[in-house]
Protein backbone atom coordinates (compact mmCIF):
# COMPACT_ATOMS: atom_id res chain seq x y z
CA UNK A 1 0.00 0.00 0.00
CA UNK A 2 1.49 3.39 -0.93
CA UNK A 3 2.59 5.68 1.87
CA UNK A 4 -0.02 8.24 2.72
CA UNK A 5 -2.95 6.14 1.55
CA UNK A 6 -5.91 5.87 3.95
CA UNK A 7 -5.15 2.25 4.93
CA UNK A 8 -1.45 2.88 5.54
CA UNK A 9 -0.20 2.56 9.14
CA UNK A 10 0.70 5.74 10.96
CA UNK A 11 4.31 6.82 10.72
CA UNK A 12 6.80 8.99 12.53
CA UNK A 13 5.92 10.46 15.95
CA UNK A 14 2.41 8.94 16.00
CA UNK A 15 3.80 5.45 15.43
CA UNK A 16 6.47 6.03 18.11
CA UNK A 17 3.81 7.14 20.64
CA UNK A 18 1.63 4.13 19.78
CA UNK A 19 4.58 1.77 20.34
CA UNK A 20 5.52 3.50 23.62
CA UNK A 21 1.90 3.25 24.79
CA UNK A 22 1.88 -0.49 24.05
CA UNK A 23 5.18 -0.93 25.91
CA UNK A 24 3.87 1.11 28.84
CA UNK A 25 0.74 -1.04 29.08
CA UNK A 26 2.69 -4.28 28.60
CA UNK A 27 4.80 -3.43 31.65
CA UNK A 28 2.28 -1.72 33.94
CA UNK A 29 -0.95 -3.65 33.30
CA UNK A 30 0.39 -6.99 34.63
CA UNK A 31 2.19 -5.17 37.44
CA UNK A 32 -1.02 -3.42 38.49
CA UNK A 33 -2.94 -6.71 38.43
CA UNK A 34 -0.23 -8.29 40.63
CA UNK A 35 -0.36 -5.30 43.02
CA UNK A 36 -4.14 -5.62 43.16
CA UNK A 37 -4.01 -9.36 43.84
CA UNK A 38 -1.37 -8.84 46.54
CA UNK A 39 -3.37 -6.10 48.26
CA UNK A 40 -6.47 -8.32 48.19
CA UNK A 41 -4.57 -11.27 49.68
CA UNK A 42 -2.96 -9.20 52.43
CA UNK A 43 -6.26 -7.47 53.29
CA UNK A 44 -8.01 -10.85 53.50
CA UNK A 45 -5.17 -12.26 55.62
CA UNK A 46 -5.26 -9.34 58.08
CA UNK A 47 -9.06 -9.43 58.29
CA UNK A 48 -8.86 -13.17 59.06
CA UNK A 49 -6.13 -12.70 61.66
CA UNK A 50 -7.99 -9.81 63.27
CA UNK A 51 -11.16 -11.92 63.44
CA UNK A 52 -9.23 -14.88 64.85
CA UNK A 53 -7.51 -12.76 67.51
CA UNK A 54 -10.85 -11.26 68.54
CA UNK A 55 -12.54 -14.70 68.53
CA UNK A 56 -9.74 -16.06 70.72
CA UNK A 57 -10.45 -13.44 73.37
CA UNK A 58 -8.02 -10.63 72.50
CA UNK A 59 -9.66 -7.40 73.65
CA UNK A 60 -6.68 -5.06 73.89
CA UNK A 61 -7.62 -2.49 71.22
CA UNK A 62 -4.04 -1.25 70.82
CA UNK A 63 -2.73 -4.78 70.34
CA UNK A 64 -5.46 -5.52 67.76
CA UNK A 65 -4.73 -2.21 65.98
CA UNK A 66 -0.96 -2.79 65.92
CA UNK A 67 -1.09 -6.45 64.91
CA UNK A 68 -3.82 -6.42 62.27
CA UNK A 69 -6.15 -3.41 62.33
CA UNK A 70 -3.74 -0.87 60.86
CA UNK A 71 -2.55 -3.33 58.22
CA UNK A 72 -6.12 -4.25 57.27
CA UNK A 73 -7.01 -0.59 56.75
CA UNK A 74 -3.71 0.02 54.94
CA UNK A 75 -4.30 -2.87 52.53
CA UNK A 76 -7.96 -1.93 51.98
CA UNK A 77 -6.83 1.58 51.02
CA UNK A 78 -4.31 0.12 48.59
CA UNK A 79 -6.90 -2.33 47.27
CA UNK A 80 -9.35 0.46 46.41
CA UNK A 81 -6.66 2.75 45.01
CA UNK A 82 -4.91 0.11 42.94
CA UNK A 83 -8.26 -1.30 41.83
CA UNK A 84 -9.33 1.98 40.27
CA UNK A 85 -5.99 2.51 38.58
CA UNK A 86 -5.82 -1.08 37.31
CA UNK A 87 -9.16 -0.55 35.60
CA UNK A 88 -7.80 2.74 34.28
CA UNK A 89 -4.78 1.00 32.76
CA UNK A 90 -6.77 -1.87 31.30
CA UNK A 91 -9.81 0.03 30.02
CA UNK A 92 -8.82 3.12 28.07
CA UNK A 93 -11.77 5.20 26.89
CA UNK A 94 -12.19 8.87 26.09
CA UNK A 95 -15.55 8.84 27.91
CA UNK A 96 -13.64 7.91 31.09
CA UNK A 97 -11.08 10.64 30.34
CA UNK A 98 -8.21 8.20 30.84
CA UNK A 99 -6.65 7.97 27.39
CA UNK A 100 -2.88 8.29 27.20
CA UNK A 101 -2.01 11.39 25.23
CA UNK A 102 1.76 10.93 25.27
CA UNK A 103 4.44 8.76 26.82
CA UNK A 104 7.91 10.04 27.67
CA UNK A 105 10.09 8.96 24.74
CA UNK A 106 13.44 9.49 26.51
CA UNK A 107 15.60 6.66 27.79
CA UNK A 108 16.27 8.59 31.02
CA UNK A 109 12.54 8.96 31.67
CA UNK A 110 11.97 5.22 31.21
CA UNK A 111 14.99 4.27 33.33
CA UNK A 112 13.95 6.54 36.21
CA UNK A 113 10.39 5.21 36.08
CA UNK A 114 11.37 1.54 35.84
CA UNK A 115 13.87 1.98 38.69
CA UNK A 116 10.89 2.63 40.99
CA UNK A 117 9.00 -0.61 40.21
CA UNK A 118 9.64 -4.33 40.68
CA UNK A 119 11.84 -6.04 39.79
CA UNK A 120 14.14 -3.09 39.11
CA UNK A 121 13.47 -1.28 42.40
CA UNK A 122 15.42 -4.00 44.26
CA UNK A 123 18.57 -2.75 42.50
CA UNK A 124 17.59 0.86 43.21
CA UNK A 125 17.28 0.12 46.93
CA UNK A 126 20.59 -1.74 46.88
CA UNK A 127 22.35 1.20 45.21
CA UNK A 128 20.63 4.12 46.97
CA UNK A 129 19.62 2.39 50.18
CA UNK A 130 16.19 2.52 51.61
CA UNK A 131 14.49 2.20 54.94
CA UNK A 132 10.80 3.00 54.79
CA UNK A 133 8.54 2.72 57.81
CA UNK A 134 5.01 1.99 56.57
CA UNK A 135 3.84 1.77 60.17
CA UNK A 136 5.61 4.27 62.44
CA UNK A 137 5.51 3.61 66.18
CA UNK A 138 5.17 6.25 68.90
CA UNK A 139 5.58 5.83 72.66
CA UNK A 140 2.29 7.52 73.57
CA UNK A 141 -0.73 5.36 72.74
CA UNK A 142 -2.87 8.38 71.83
CA UNK A 143 -0.15 9.81 69.55
CA UNK A 144 0.53 6.35 68.06
CA UNK A 145 -3.09 5.69 67.12
CA UNK A 146 -3.74 9.32 66.14
CA UNK A 147 -0.71 9.69 63.88
CA UNK A 148 -1.24 6.34 62.17
CA UNK A 149 -4.92 7.16 61.64
CA UNK A 150 -3.83 10.46 60.07
CA UNK A 151 -1.41 8.50 57.88
CA UNK A 152 -4.26 6.30 56.66
CA UNK A 153 -6.49 9.34 56.08
CA UNK A 154 -3.69 11.03 54.13
CA UNK A 155 -3.41 7.93 51.96
CA UNK A 156 -7.14 8.03 51.25
CA UNK A 157 -6.97 11.76 50.49
CA UNK A 158 -4.05 11.35 48.08
CA UNK A 159 -5.76 8.41 46.38
CA UNK A 160 -8.40 10.87 45.22
CA UNK A 161 -5.88 13.61 44.44
CA UNK A 162 -7.25 15.60 41.52
CA UNK A 163 -5.03 16.74 38.70
CA UNK A 164 -3.07 13.50 38.14
CA UNK A 165 -5.75 10.87 37.50
CA UNK A 166 -3.61 8.94 35.05
CA UNK A 167 -1.21 7.55 37.66
CA UNK A 168 -1.85 6.24 41.15
CA UNK A 169 -0.19 8.46 43.77
CA UNK A 170 0.05 5.57 46.23
CA UNK A 171 1.64 3.11 43.85
CA UNK A 172 3.79 5.79 42.23
CA UNK A 173 4.65 7.73 45.36
CA UNK A 174 8.15 8.52 44.19
CA UNK A 175 8.75 12.07 43.00
CA UNK A 176 11.02 10.62 40.33
CA UNK A 177 8.12 8.68 38.84
CA UNK A 178 5.91 11.77 38.83
CA UNK A 179 8.64 13.71 37.01
CA UNK A 180 9.44 10.91 34.56
CA UNK A 181 5.79 10.35 33.68
CA UNK A 182 4.90 14.01 33.33
CA UNK A 183 3.86 13.36 29.72
CA UNK A 184 0.88 11.27 30.85
CA UNK A 185 -2.15 13.54 30.93
CA UNK A 186 -5.87 12.89 31.06
CA UNK A 187 -7.84 13.60 27.92
CA UNK A 188 -9.61 16.96 28.21
CA UNK A 189 -13.39 16.66 28.36
CA UNK A 190 -15.17 16.95 25.04
CA UNK A 191 -17.84 19.55 24.72
CA UNK A 192 -20.95 18.68 22.79
CA UNK A 193 -22.39 21.20 20.45
CA UNK A 194 -26.07 21.39 19.79
CA UNK A 195 -27.03 20.88 16.23
C-alpha positions as CSV (number, residue, x, y, z in Angstrom):
1,X,0.0,0.0,0.0
2,X,1.5,3.4,-0.9
3,X,2.6,5.7,1.9
4,X,0.0,8.2,2.7
5,X,-3.0,6.1,1.5
6,X,-5.9,5.9,3.9
7,X,-5.2,2.2,4.9
8,X,-1.5,2.9,5.5
9,X,-0.2,2.6,9.1
10,X,0.7,5.7,11.0
11,X,4.3,6.8,10.7
12,X,6.8,9.0,12.5
13,X,5.9,10.5,15.9
14,X,2.4,8.9,16.0
15,X,3.8,5.4,15.4
16,X,6.5,6.0,18.1
17,X,3.8,7.1,20.6
18,X,1.6,4.1,19.8
19,X,4.6,1.8,20.3
20,X,5.5,3.5,23.6
21,X,1.9,3.2,24.8
22,X,1.9,-0.5,24.1
23,X,5.2,-0.9,25.9
24,X,3.9,1.1,28.8
25,X,0.7,-1.0,29.1
26,X,2.7,-4.3,28.6
27,X,4.8,-3.4,31.6
28,X,2.3,-1.7,33.9
29,X,-0.9,-3.6,33.3
30,X,0.4,-7.0,34.6
31,X,2.2,-5.2,37.4
32,X,-1.0,-3.4,38.5
33,X,-2.9,-6.7,38.4
34,X,-0.2,-8.3,40.6
35,X,-0.4,-5.3,43.0
36,X,-4.1,-5.6,43.2
37,X,-4.0,-9.4,43.8
38,X,-1.4,-8.8,46.5
39,X,-3.4,-6.1,48.3
40,X,-6.5,-8.3,48.2
41,X,-4.6,-11.3,49.7
42,X,-3.0,-9.2,52.4
43,X,-6.3,-7.5,53.3
44,X,-8.0,-10.8,53.5
45,X,-5.2,-12.3,55.6
46,X,-5.3,-9.3,58.1
47,X,-9.1,-9.4,58.3
48,X,-8.9,-13.2,59.1
49,X,-6.1,-12.7,61.7
50,X,-8.0,-9.8,63.3
51,X,-11.2,-11.9,63.4
52,X,-9.2,-14.9,64.8
53,X,-7.5,-12.8,67.5
54,X,-10.8,-11.3,68.5
55,X,-12.5,-14.7,68.5
56,X,-9.7,-16.1,70.7
57,X,-10.5,-13.4,73.4
58,X,-8.0,-10.6,72.5
59,X,-9.7,-7.4,73.7
60,X,-6.7,-5.1,73.9
61,X,-7.6,-2.5,71.2
62,X,-4.0,-1.2,70.8
63,X,-2.7,-4.8,70.3
64,X,-5.5,-5.5,67.8
65,X,-4.7,-2.2,66.0
66,X,-1.0,-2.8,65.9
67,X,-1.1,-6.4,64.9
68,X,-3.8,-6.4,62.3
69,X,-6.1,-3.4,62.3
70,X,-3.7,-0.9,60.9
71,X,-2.6,-3.3,58.2
72,X,-6.1,-4.3,57.3
73,X,-7.0,-0.6,56.8
74,X,-3.7,0.0,54.9
75,X,-4.3,-2.9,52.5
76,X,-8.0,-1.9,52.0
77,X,-6.8,1.6,51.0
78,X,-4.3,0.1,48.6
79,X,-6.9,-2.3,47.3
80,X,-9.4,0.5,46.4
81,X,-6.7,2.8,45.0
82,X,-4.9,0.1,42.9
83,X,-8.3,-1.3,41.8
84,X,-9.3,2.0,40.3
85,X,-6.0,2.5,38.6
86,X,-5.8,-1.1,37.3
87,X,-9.2,-0.6,35.6
88,X,-7.8,2.7,34.3
89,X,-4.8,1.0,32.8
90,X,-6.8,-1.9,31.3
91,X,-9.8,0.0,30.0
92,X,-8.8,3.1,28.1
93,X,-11.8,5.2,26.9
94,X,-12.2,8.9,26.1
95,X,-15.6,8.8,27.9
96,X,-13.6,7.9,31.1
97,X,-11.1,10.6,30.3
98,X,-8.2,8.2,30.8
99,X,-6.6,8.0,27.4
100,X,-2.9,8.3,27.2
101,X,-2.0,11.4,25.2
102,X,1.8,10.9,25.3
103,X,4.4,8.8,26.8
104,X,7.9,10.0,27.7
105,X,10.1,9.0,24.7
106,X,13.4,9.5,26.5
107,X,15.6,6.7,27.8
108,X,16.3,8.6,31.0
109,X,12.5,9.0,31.7
110,X,12.0,5.2,31.2
111,X,15.0,4.3,33.3
112,X,13.9,6.5,36.2
113,X,10.4,5.2,36.1
114,X,11.4,1.5,35.8
115,X,13.9,2.0,38.7
116,X,10.9,2.6,41.0
117,X,9.0,-0.6,40.2
118,X,9.6,-4.3,40.7
119,X,11.8,-6.0,39.8
120,X,14.1,-3.1,39.1
121,X,13.5,-1.3,42.4
122,X,15.4,-4.0,44.3
123,X,18.6,-2.8,42.5
124,X,17.6,0.9,43.2
125,X,17.3,0.1,46.9
126,X,20.6,-1.7,46.9
127,X,22.3,1.2,45.2
128,X,20.6,4.1,47.0
129,X,19.6,2.4,50.2
130,X,16.2,2.5,51.6
131,X,14.5,2.2,54.9
132,X,10.8,3.0,54.8
133,X,8.5,2.7,57.8
134,X,5.0,2.0,56.6
135,X,3.8,1.8,60.2
136,X,5.6,4.3,62.4
137,X,5.5,3.6,66.2
138,X,5.2,6.2,68.9
139,X,5.6,5.8,72.7
140,X,2.3,7.5,73.6
141,X,-0.7,5.4,72.7
142,X,-2.9,8.4,71.8
143,X,-0.2,9.8,69.5
144,X,0.5,6.4,68.1
145,X,-3.1,5.7,67.1
146,X,-3.7,9.3,66.1
147,X,-0.7,9.7,63.9
148,X,-1.2,6.3,62.2
149,X,-4.9,7.2,61.6
150,X,-3.8,10.5,60.1
151,X,-1.4,8.5,57.9
152,X,-4.3,6.3,56.7
153,X,-6.5,9.3,56.1
154,X,-3.7,11.0,54.1
155,X,-3.4,7.9,52.0
156,X,-7.1,8.0,51.3
157,X,-7.0,11.8,50.5
158,X,-4.0,11.4,48.1
159,X,-5.8,8.4,46.4
160,X,-8.4,10.9,45.2
161,X,-5.9,13.6,44.4
162,X,-7.3,15.6,41.5
163,X,-5.0,16.7,38.7
164,X,-3.1,13.5,38.1
165,X,-5.8,10.9,37.5
166,X,-3.6,8.9,35.0
167,X,-1.2,7.5,37.7
168,X,-1.9,6.2,41.2
169,X,-0.2,8.5,43.8
170,X,0.1,5.6,46.2
171,X,1.6,3.1,43.8
172,X,3.8,5.8,42.2
173,X,4.6,7.7,45.4
174,X,8.1,8.5,44.2
175,X,8.7,12.1,43.0
176,X,11.0,10.6,40.3
177,X,8.1,8.7,38.8
178,X,5.9,11.8,38.8
179,X,8.6,13.7,37.0
180,X,9.4,10.9,34.6
181,X,5.8,10.4,33.7
182,X,4.9,14.0,33.3
183,X,3.9,13.4,29.7
184,X,0.9,11.3,30.8
185,X,-2.1,13.5,30.9
186,X,-5.9,12.9,31.1
187,X,-7.8,13.6,27.9
188,X,-9.6,17.0,28.2
189,X,-13.4,16.7,28.4
190,X,-15.2,16.9,25.0
191,X,-17.8,19.5,24.7
192,X,-21.0,18.7,22.8
193,X,-22.4,21.2,20.4
194,X,-26.1,21.4,19.8
195,X,-27.0,20.9,16.2
